[in-house]
């Protein structure tokens, strides 16, 4: 295991985070490129004032500044990429697909096994209609021959 004394303390971590945030505020952007170039060294342990500690139980005032991303959004309304007619037609098709997937009309058809079973039913019905009478007649004839041959 690693040496516990070599790991940075909570104060070191917090001061490093504060320093990075301060750099971001000063430069107006993230300091990610600078952090990749040279990894930050833990700041020396200093006695910090109680005012510098962020208490998570404190509420944030309502007059907080707007996020940077919101300030960068364009003020002109965005042009729609899709017409209302195309959107409605797509929505109707997707709704019918959703009904099939979420609420299948036939119980068990929402699984692969159920879907295969439903697809095979007409094929099986056709095969049975064509072959079952001959199979039954052949098997009955064999059984009669077996029974009568024993007596």
N, C-alpha and C positions, 0 to 999 in steps of 0.2 A: 504494500500500500504506500501511497505518497506521504510525504512529510506534511503534517497538518500546519506546521509553522511556515511552510513555503507558500501555502495558499493565501490569496488576498482576503483580507477581513471584509466584513460587511461595510465598514466605513470606506475602505479602499474602493469597493465596487460602486457605492453610492456617489463618491466624489468623482469617479471616472465617468459615470453616467451624467452627472451634473455638468462636467467639463464638456462632454460631447454635445449636450443640449445647448450649452452656452455658445459653442462654436457654430452650431446650426443657426441659432438666432442671429449671431453676428454676421455670418456670411449670407444669410437668406436662403440657404439650401442645405441639403444633407452633407455631412462630412464623411460620407462612406468611402470615397476614393482616398482621402487622406488616411483613414483608418486601415485600409488594405495595404497601403504603401509601407507604413510603419505601425506595427501593433502598439497600442497605447501601453505605457508603463504605468503601473499602479502609482497613484499620487501618494506622497508621503502622508503619514497619519498626522492629522492636525486636529486640534480641538475645535469643533464647530459650535457655533451658537445654536441655541435651541430654536431660533427663528428660522434657520435654514432647513430644518427637518420638515419633510412633507408628511402631514398627518392624513391618512386615508379616510379618517372619520369626518373630516371637515367637508362641508358642502362647497361646491364651486359657485361663485356668484353668477347671476344670470347675464351679466354684461361681459361675458367672456368673449375674446376676439374670435372672429369667424375663422374657420380652418383655411389654410392656404389653398387647398384644392378648390374650395367653393369660390374663392376670389378669382381663380384662373378660368372659371367656366365662362363661355361666351355669353353675352347679354342678348344676342339675337336668337329668336326661336329656331330650333333645329328643323330642317326640312324633313318631312316624312319620306322614308325610303319605300314604303309599301302603301299602296292605295287602300282605302277603306273596303272596297269591294273584294280585293284579293285577300285582305286580312280576314274578312267575314267568311269567304269561301274556305279558306284554310282552316279557320276555327271550327267550321261545321264538320269538315272531314276529320280533323283531329278529335273532335268530340265523339264522332261515331266510332273511331278507333279506340278511344278511351273506354267507351261503354263495353266494347268487346273484351278488352283486357281486364278492366276493373270488375265488371259485372257480366260474366258470360251467361248467355241464355241457357246453355246446357251445363249442368253441374259437372265440374271436373274438366271442362274443356279449356281451362286457363293454364293447364300444364301441358308439357310436350306429349306425355302419354295420352292425355285426354284428347288433344288435337289429332294425334295419329289414329286413335280409336274412332273418332268422328269421321275422319277421311276414309278409313277402311270399311265402315259400315255399308256403304252402297256397293263396294266391290265384293264384299263378303256375301251380301244379299244376292247379287247376280250369280255368284259361283254356286251358292246353295240352291238357288232356283234351278240351275242347269244340272247339277250333279247329285243332289240329295236323293231324289227318287230312285235313281239307279243304285246308289250306295245302299240304301235301305233294302231294296229288293234283293241285291246280291247277298247282303248280310243275313237277311231273313231266310233266304234259300239255303245258305250254308248251315244256319242253326237248325233248320228243319231236317236237313240231311244228317247232321250230327245226331240229333235226337232219334230220328227214325233208324239210323244205322246202329244205334246201341241196343234197341229193343229187338 
